[in-house]
């Protein structure tokens, strides 16, 4: 692997928000012992599920490696090959002069393969559409590296 780019990912806000929601969900379950309520049960399950999703997304990706053939999300090990990609959809605001640095959090990509893949914090793919999550890393540099490999 002669040509590879390494991106460090920091998702502290996801970690803190996930912990807060998980604690609130647990406290909501505790309140169910004092007063039964269907709304409280639904809220507790929702808070715990969304908190767990945020915690998994923060834990699953600490580094992103882009080489000549693929994008790897480490330590979870999810890999997305450039041969699967047809076209990249870059938001129109990404190239404007007044866009703040690292504003790009994810990219939508058309793929050749029809499948379902869900890796929290890294990849969401449904049929021929895929969303790659780059939140917490240098989004501008990631976009410039991906433009070398994938047509827009």
C-alpha positions in Angstrom: 0.0 0.0 0.0 2.2 2.8 -1.3 -0.3 5.6 -1.3 -2.6 5.8 1.8 -4.0 8.6 3.8 -4.8 8.2 7.5 -7.5 10.3 9.2 -7.8 10.4 13.0 -11.4 10.5 14.2 -12.6 12.2 17.4 -16.2 11.8 18.4 -16.3 13.0 21.9 -19.6 14.8 21.5 -21.3 11.5 20.4 -19.8 9.7 23.4 -21.0 12.3 25.9 -24.4 12.6 24.3 -24.7 8.8 24.1 -23.8 8.4 27.8 -26.3 11.1 28.8 -29.1 9.5 26.9 -28.3 6.0 28.3 -28.3 7.4 31.8 -31.6 9.2 31.2 -33.1 6.0 29.7 -32.0 4.0 32.8 -33.5 6.6 35.1 -36.7 6.4 33.1 -36.8 2.6 33.7 -36.3 3.3 37.4 -39.3 5.7 37.4 -41.5 2.8 36.0 -41.3 1.1 39.4 -43.0 4.1 41.0 -45.6 4.8 38.3 -46.5 2.7 35.3 -46.9 4.6 32.1 -46.7 3.5 28.5 -45.3 6.8 27.3 -42.5 6.5 29.9 -41.7 2.9 28.7 -41.5 4.0 25.1 -39.3 7.0 26.1 -37.0 4.8 28.1 -36.6 2.3 25.3 -36.0 5.1 22.8 -33.5 6.9 25.0 -31.5 3.7 25.7 -31.5 2.6 22.0 -30.4 6.0 20.7 -27.8 6.4 23.4 -26.4 2.9 22.6 -26.3 3.8 18.8 -24.3 7.0 19.6 -22.0 5.1 21.9 -21.4 2.4 19.2 -20.8 5.0 16.5 -18.2 6.8 18.7 -16.5 3.5 19.6 -16.5 1.8 16.2 -14.4 4.4 14.3 -11.2 5.9 15.6 -9.2 6.0 12.3 -10.1 6.1 8.7 -7.6 4.8 6.1 -8.0 5.7 2.5 -5.7 3.8 0.1 -5.7 3.2 -3.7 -8.5 0.6 -3.5 -10.7 1.2 -0.5 -11.8 3.1 2.6 -11.2 1.3 5.9 -12.9 2.3 9.1 -10.8 1.1 12.0 -11.0 -0.6 14.6 -14.3 -2.0 13.5 -12.7 -3.2 10.2 -15.5 -2.1 7.8 -14.2 -1.6 4.3 -15.7 0.1 1.3 -14.1 -0.6 -2.1 -13.8 2.1 -4.8 -14.8 -0.5 -7.3 -18.3 -0.6 -5.8 -18.8 3.2 -6.2 -20.4 4.7 -9.3 -20.9 8.4 -8.3 -20.4 10.6 -5.3 -23.0 13.2 -4.3 -21.2 16.2 -2.8 -23.4 18.9 -1.2 -23.5 22.1 -3.1 -22.4 24.1 -0.1 -19.2 22.0 0.4 -17.2 24.1 -2.1 -18.4 27.5 -1.1 -15.9 30.1 0.2 -17.9 30.7 3.4 -18.2 27.0 4.4 -16.5 26.4 7.8 -13.7 23.9 7.9 -14.6 20.3 8.5 -18.3 20.9 8.0 -18.7 17.8 5.8 -19.9 15.0 8.1 -21.0 12.4 5.5 -21.3 11.7 1.8 -23.9 9.9 -0.2 -22.6 7.5 -2.9 -24.3 5.5 -5.6 -23.0 2.0 -5.7 -22.9 -0.9 -8.2 -24.0 -3.5 -5.6 -27.5 -3.9 -4.1 -27.2 -4.9 -0.5 -28.0 -3.8 3.0 -25.1 -2.9 5.3 -25.1 -1.0 8.6 -22.0 -0.3 10.6 -22.8 2.3 13.3 -20.6 5.3 12.8 -19.2 4.2 9.4 -21.5 2.9 6.7 -25.2 2.8 6.0 -26.0 1.1 2.7 -29.5 0.3 1.3 -29.7 -1.1 -2.2 -27.8 1.2 -4.5 -27.3 4.1 -2.1 -24.7 4.4 0.6 -23.8 7.0 3.2 -20.3 7.1 4.5 -19.8 8.9 7.8 -16.8 11.1 8.2 -17.9 13.0 11.3 -15.0 13.9 13.6 -12.2 14.0 11.0 -10.8 16.4 8.5 -13.8 16.6 6.1 -12.1 18.9 3.6 -9.1 16.7 3.2 -11.3 13.6 3.0 -13.3 15.2 0.2 -10.2 16.1 -1.8 -8.8 12.5 -1.4 -12.1 10.9 -2.5 -12.4 13.2 -5.5 -9.2 11.5 -6.9 -10.9 8.1 -6.8 -14.6 8.6 -7.3 -16.4 10.7 -10.0 -19.0 13.2 -9.0 
